[in-house]
Each structure stands twice: as C-alpha cells, then as structure tokens.
Amino acid sequence: MSNITIRSAFPGFEGFPTNSLSLFEDALNRLFQEPAMARPWSPAVDISENENELLLSADIPGVKMEDIDIKIEHGTLTLSGHREFKKQDEKGGYHRIERGYGSFQRAFSLPETIDAEKVSAAFDNGVLTVTMPKKEMAKPRSIRVAPRHS
C-alpha cells in the first residue's frame, strides 16, 4: 500500500507547522498500513438524560460480556474491553476488514450529581447500557405555592 501524504490530499494545510503535519502524516500512514486487527477502535456511544438518570449506550457487537470492564474512579467512568479477531480457516480469506478488533477504552467525566454507588449496567444484543442515577438532591422537584396567611 502506498503512503498517503497530507500536503497533496489537503492543500489548505500548506502553511501548517511542519512538525505538527509530520505527526499527523505519521499517524495517518500508520492507520492505513497497519492490519485492521491492530488498529485502535472505539465503540460508538450515545448519552441521554432524563430527570432521574443519565443513560450511556455503547455499541459493542462481538464483544463477550466477560470481556467488558466498567470502572468509576475520581469522577470518571471508564469503559474498556476487547473484541477478538476470528481468523478464517485455510480454505478462505478476507477481501476486506473494516471493523476494529483488539482492546478499546472510553472515559467519561461524570457530573457530581451522579450517585456512583447506584450505577448499574446491562448488556443485550451487542449494546451495553450503563444507568447512572442522579442523587436525590439533583433531581428536579416541584414546590407547591400556598397562600400566605397574615
């Protein structure tokens, strides 16, 4: 596979500092030259919120439940795991490999309103869902207005 040069692909980068461009070129060239099973990968994640909790959903098909690790430490939730590459038998081979394999890790800063002791996770059909309940003091509440008696 031939090397890709950024200068010819992105002419607007002509004035970009050479040392930064060189780092970018090196990273891009490594990405295209390394086999797919050695490339870093990162699962897609959605984070939503309602009045009671934050929900994190991560797409990690092909990852076994026992290969998933979730940690909360110093206000950061870290999601990591590993997806194994399954080699073809000797009779066949791959034409294209686009999915990432190997280890992955994502880290997310948690707001102080999350009750870290009550965080839970579930794994179903390749989707990991992490439920992060809010502390009671962080939940919205309604205040009833009463007439004032003089």
PAZAPA-4460 file (N, C-alpha, C; in steps of 0.05 Angstrom, whole numbers, plus 32768, in hexadecimal, padded with zeros to 4 digits):
% residues 150
    n_x    n_y    n_z   ca_x   ca_y   ca_z    c_x    c_y    c_z   seq   type   mol
   8011   7FE8   8000   8000   8000   8000   8012   8019   8000     1      M     A
   800B   802D   7FF1   801C   8045   7FEF   8016   8058   8006     2      S     A
   802A   8068   800C   8027   807C   8021   8014   8092   8018     3      N     A
   8005   809D   802A   7FF3   80B4   8024   8001   80CC   802F     4      I     A
   8003   80E1   801F   800E   80FA   8029   7FF8   810E   802C     5      T     A
   7FF9   811C   8042   7FE4   812F   8049   7FE6   8148   8038     6      I     A
   7FFE   8150   8030   8001   8169   8021   7FF2   8167   8006     7      R     A
   7FF3   8150   7FF9   7FE5   814E   7FDF   7FC7   8149   7FE3     8      S     A
   7FC0   813C   7FF9   7FA4   8136   7FFE   7F95   814E   8009     9      A     A
   7FA2   8160   8017   7F96   8177   8024   7FA7   8190   801E    10      F     A
   7FA4   819C   8007   7FB6   81B3   8000   7FB3   81CA   8014    11      P     A
   7F9E   81CD   8022   7F9A   81E3   8035   7FAD   81E1   804D    12      G     A
   7FBB   81CA   8050   7FCD   81C7   8067   7FEA   81D0   8060    13      F     A
   7FEE   81DD   8049   8009   81E5   8041   8017   81F5   8057    14      E     A
   8009   8208   8064   8015   8219   8078   8016   820D   8094    15      G     A
   800C   81F4   8097   800B   81E7   80B1   8027   81E1   80BA    16      F     A
   802E   81E3   80D4   8049   81DE   80DD   8052   81C2   80D5    17      P     A
   806A   81C0   80CB   8074   81A7   80C0   8075   8190   80D4    18      T     A
   807D   8196   80ED   807F   8180   8101   8064   8175   8108    19      N     A
   804F   8186   8109   8034   817C   810F   802A   816C   80F8    20      S     A
   802F   8176   80DF   8026   8168   80C7   8033   814D   80C6    21      L     A
   804D   814C   80CC   805B   8133   80CB   8050   811E   80DF    22      S     A
   8048   8127   80F7   803B   8115   810A   8021   810B   80FF    23      L     A
   8011   811D   80F3   7FF8   8115   80E7   7FFC   8101   80D0    24      F     A
   800F   8106   80BF   8015   80F4   80A9   801D   80D9   80B3    25      E     A
   802E   80D8   80C8   8037   80BF   80D3   8020   80AF   80DE    26      D     A
   800E   80BC   80EC   7FF7   80AE   80F8   7FE5   80A4   80E2    27      A     A
   7FE0   80B4   80CE   7FCE   80AC   80B8   7FDA   8095   80A8    28      L     A
   7FF4   8097   80A2   8002   8082   8093   8001   8067   80A3    29      N     A
   8006   8069   80BE   8005   8051   80CE   7FE9   8045   80CE    30      R     A
   7FD4   8056   80CF   7FB9   804C   80CF   7FB3   803C   80B6    31      L     A
   7FBC   8045   809F   7FB5   8037   8086   7FC8   8020   8080    32      F     A
   7FDF   801F   808D   7FF2   8009   8088   7FEF   7FF2   809C    33      Q     A
   7FE5   7FF7   80B4   7FE2   7FE2   80C8   7FCB   7FD0   80C1    34      E     A
   7FCE   7FB7   80C7   7FB6   7FA5   80C3   7F9F   7FAD   80D4    35      P     A
   7F87   7FA8   80CB   7F6F   7FB1   80DA   7F6E   7FA7   80F6    36      A     A
   7F79   7F8F   80FC   7F77   7F85   8117   7F8B   7F93   812A    37      M     A
   7F9D   7FA3   811F   7FB0   7FB2   8130   7FA8   7FCF   8133    38      A     A
   7F94   7FD9   8124   7F8C   7FF4   8126   7F7C   7FFA   813F    39      R     A
   7F80   8011   814B   7F6F   8017   8162   7F52   801B   8159    40      P     A
   7F3F   8014   816A   7F23   8019   8163   7F15   8023   817C    41      W     A
   7EFE   802E   8177   7EEF   803A   818D   7ED1   8036   8187    42      S     A
   7EC3   802B   819A   7EA6   8026   8195   7E96   8041   8194    43      P     A
   7E82   8041   8183   7E70   8059   8182   7E60   8059   819B    44      A     A
   7E5B   8071   81A6   7E4E   8075   81C0   7E39   808B   81BD    45      V     A
   7E21   8086   81C9   7E0D   809B   81CC   7E09   809F   81EA    46      D     A
   7E06   80B8   81F2   7E01   80BF   820E   7DE8   80D0   820E    47      I     A
   7DD4   80C7   821E   7DBB   80D6   8220   7DB6   80DB   823E    48      S     A
   7DA3   80EE   8243   7D9D   80F5   825E   7D7F   80F9   8261    49      E     A
   7D75   80F1   8278   7D5A   80F8   827F   7D5B   8103   829C    50      N     A
   7D45   8108   82A8   7D46   8115   82C3   7D52   8103   82D8    51      E     A
   7D53   80E9   82D4   7D5D   80D7   82E9   7D78   80CB   82E4    52      N     A
   7D82   80CC   82CB   7D9B   80BD   82C5   7DA7   80C6   82AB    53      E     A
   7DC1   80BE   82A8   7DCF   80C0   828F   7DD1   80A3   8284    54      L     A
   7DCE   80A0   826A   7DD0   8085   825E   7DE5   8086   8249    55      L     A
   7DF8   8073   824A   7E0D   8070   8237   7E08   8056   8228    56      L     A
   7E06   8058   820D   7E02   8040   81FD   7E1A   803E   81EA    57      S     A
   7E28   8027   81EA   7E3F   8022   81DA   7E3B   800A   81C8    58      A     A
   7E40   800E   81AE   7E3E   7FF8   819B   7E58   7FE8   819B    59      D     A
   7E57   7FD0   81A5   7E6F   7FBF   81A6   7E68   7FA2   819D    60      I     A
   7E5D   7F9F   8185   7E57   7F84   817B   7E71   7F73   8179    61      P     A
   7E6E   7F5A   817E   7E84   7F48   817C   7E96   7F48   8195    62      G     A
   7E90   7F58   81A9   7E9F   7F58   81C2   7E90   7F47   81D5    63      V     A
   7E9F   7F35   81E2   7E92   7F24   81F6   7E8E   7F34   8210    64      K     A
   7E79   7F2E   821F   7E73   7F3C   8237   7E8A   7F3B   824B    65      M     A
   7E97   7F24   824C   7EAE   7F21   825F   7EC7   7F31   8257    66      E     A
   7EC6   7F3C   823E   7EDD   7F4C   8234   7ED8   7F6A   8237    67      D     A
   7EC3   7F71   8246   7EBB   7F8D   824A   7EC3   7F95   8267    68      I     A
   7ECF   7FAC   826A   7ED7   7FB6   8284   7ECD   7FD2   8287    69      D     A
   7EBF   7FD8   829D   7EB4   7FF3   82A2   7EBF   7FFB   82BE    70      I     A
   7ECB   8012   82BF   7ED6   801C   82D9   7ECD   8039   82DD    71      K     A
   7EC9   8040   82F6   7EC4   805C   82FD   7EDA   8063   8311    72      I     A
   7EE9   8078   830B   7EFF   8080   831C   7F04   809E   8319    73      E     A
   7F05   80AC   832F   7F0A   80C9   832E   7EF8   80D8   831B    74      H     A
   7EDF   80D1   831B   7ECB   80E0   830A   7ECD   80D9   82ED    75      G     A
   7EDA   80C3   82E6   7EDC   80BB   82CA   7ED2   809E   82C7    76      T     A
   7EC0   809A   82B3   7EB7   8080   82AC   7EC8   8076   8295    77      L     A
   7ED5   805F   8298   7EE5   8054   8283   7ED9   803A   8279    78      T     A
   7ED5   8038   8260   7ECA   8021   8252   7EE1   8015   8242    79      L     A
   7EE8   7FFC   8246   7EFD   7FEF   8237   7EF5   7FD2   8231    80      S     A
   7F02   7FC7   821D   7EFD   7FAB   8216   7F0E   7FA2   8200    81      G     A
   7F07   7F8B   81F5   7F17   7F7F   81E0   7F05   7F6F   81CD    82      H     A
   7F09   7F72   81B3   7EFB   7F62   819F   7F10   7F52   8190    83      R     A
   7F0D   7F38   8190   7F1F   7F25   8183   7F1B   7F25   8165    84      E     A
   7F31   7F23   8157   7F2F   7F1F   813A   7F2F   7F01   8134    85      F     A
   7F1B   7EF8   8125   7F19   7EDC   811E   7F24   7ED8   8103    86      K     A
   7F3A   7EC8   8101   7F47   7EC3   80E8   7F37   7EAF   80D8    87      K     A
   7F38   7EB2   80BD   7F2B   7E9F   80AB   7F3C   7E85   80AB    88      Q     A
   7F2E   7E6F   80A4   7F3D   7E57   80A1   7F4F   7E58   8088    89      D     A
   7F5F   7E44   8084   7F72   7E44   806E   7F66   7E45   8052    90      E     A
   7F4C   7E3E   8050   7F3F   7E3C   8036   7F36   7E58   802C    91      K     A
   7F33   7E6B   803D   7F28   7E85   8035   7F38   7E9C   8041    92      G     A
   7F31   7EB3   803A   7F3E   7ECB   8044   7F2C   7EE3   8042    93      G     A
   7F35   7EF9   804D   7F26   7F12   804C   7F2D   7F22   8034    94      Y     A
   7F19   7F30   8029   7F1C   7F43   8014   7F1F   7F5F   8020    95      H     A
   7F12   7F64   8036   7F12   7F7E   8043   7F0D   7F7A   8061    96      R     A
   7F1C   7F89   8071   7F18   7F89   808E   7F15   7FA6   8096    97      I     A
   7EFE   7FAF   809E   7EF9   7FCB   80A6   7EF3   7FCE   80C4    98      E     A
   7EE8   7FB9   80D0   7EE2   7FBA   80ED   7EFB   7FB9   80FD    99      R     A
   7EFB   7FC7   8114   7F12   7FC8   8125   7F12   7FB0   8138   100      G     A
   7F2A   7FA6   813E   7F2D   7F90   8151   7F43   7F97   8165   101      Y     A
   7F43   7F88   817A   7F57   7F8D   818F   7F4A   7F9C   81A6   102      G     A
   7F5B   7FAA   81B5   7F51   7FB9   81CC   7F46   7FD4   81C5   103      S     A
   7F33   7FDD   81D5   7F28   7FF8   81D3   7F25   8004   81EF   104      F     A
   7F24   801E   81F0   7F1F   802C   820A   7F12   8047   8204   105      Q     A
   7EFE   804D   8213   7EF1   8068   8212   7EEF   8071   822F   106      R     A
   7EF3   808B   8233   7EF1   8097   824E   7EDF   80AF   824D   107      A     A
   7ECD   80B2   8261   7EBA   80C8   8262   7EBA   80D4   827E   108      F     A
   7EBC   80EF   827F   7EBA   80FD   8298   7E9D   80FD   82A1   109      S     A
   7E99   80F6   82BA   7E7E   80F5   82C5   7E78   810F   82D5   110      L     A
   7E60   811A   82D2   7E59   8131   82E2   7E57   8128   82FF   111      P     A
   7E5A   813B   8311   7E58   8136   832E   7E3C   812D   8336   112      E     A
   7E29   8131   8325   7E0D   812A   832B   7E07   810C   8329   113      T     A
   7E1B   80FD   831F   7E16   80E0   831B   7E1D   80D1   8335   114      I     A
   7E0C   80BE   833D   7E10   80AD   8354   7E20   8095   834B   115      D     A
   7E3A   8097   834E   7E4C   8082   8344   7E47   8066   8350   116      A     A
   7E3D   8066   8368   7E37   804D   8376   7E20   803D   836A   117      E     A
   7E0F   804B   835A   7DF7   803E   834F   7DF9   803A   8331   118      K     A
   7E10   803E   8325   7E14   803A   8308   7E11   801C   8302   119      V     A
   7E03   8015   82EC   7DFF   7FFA   82E4   7E03   7FF7   82C6   120      S     A
   7E07   7FDE   82BD   7E0C   7FDA   82A1   7DFE   7FC1   8298   121      A     A
   7DF5   7FC1   827F   7DE8   7FA9   8272   7DF2   7FA7   8256   122      A     A
   7DF4   7F8E   824D   7DFF   7F88   8232   7DEA   7F77   8223   123      F     A
   7DE1   7F81   820C   7DCD   7F72   81FD   7DD1   7F77   81DF   124      D     A
   7DD3   7F61   81D0   7DD5   7F63   81B2   7DEB   7F76   81A9   125      N     A
   7E02   7F75   81B6   7E19   7F85   81AE   7E18   7FA2   81B7   126      G     A
   7E04   7FA9   81C7   7E02   7FC5   81D1   7E06   7FC4   81EF   127      V     A
   7E19   7FD3   81F9   7E1D   7FD7   8215   7E0F   7FF0   821E   128      L     A
   7DFE   7FEE   8233   7DF0   8005   823E   7DF9   8009   825B   129      T     A
   7E04   8020   8260   7E0D   8027   827B   7DF9   803C   8286   130      V     A
   7DEB   8035   829C   7DD8   8047   82A8   7DE5   8055   82C0   131      T     A
   7DE5   806F   82C0   7DF1   807F   82D5   7DDD   8091   82E2   132      M     A
   7DD1   8087   82F9   7DBD   8097   8307   7DC8   80B1   8312   133      P     A
   7DB7   80C5   8313   7DBE   80DE   831F   7DBA   80DD   833D   134      K     A
   7DCA   80EC   834B   7DC6   80EF   8368   7DAB   80FC   836D   135      K     A
   7D9E   80F6   8383   7D84   8102   8389   7D84   8120   8388   136      E     A
   7D99   812C   8392   7D9A   814A   8393   7D9C   8156   8377   137      M     A
   7DA5   8146   8363   7DA8   8150   8348   7D8E   814D   8337   138      A     A
   7D7B   813D   8341   7D63   8139   8332   7D51   8152   8334   139      K     A
   7D44   8159   831E   7D31   816F   8320   7D19   8169   8332   140      P     A
   7D10   817C   8340   7CF8   8177   8350   7CE6   8190   834E   141      R     A
   7CCD   818C   8351   7CBA   81A2   8350   7CB5   81AC   836C   142      S     A
   7CB2   81C6   836D   7CAC   81D3   8386   7C90   81DE   8384   143      I     A
   7C7F   81D6   8396   7C63   81E0   8395   7C62   81FB   83A2   144      R     A
   7C55   820D   8394   7C52   8228   839E   7C37   8229   83AE   145      V     A
   7C39   8232   83C7   7C21   8233   83D8   7C1B   8251   83DE   146      A     A
   7C02   8257   83E2   7BFC   8273   83E8   7C08   827A   8404   147      P     A
   7C10   8292   8406   7C1C   829B   841F   7C06   82A6   8431   148      R     A
   7C06   829D   8449   7BF3   82A6   845D   7BFF   82BC   846E   149      H     A
   7BF0   82D2   8471   7BFB   82E8   8481   7BF0   82E7   849C   150      S     A
***
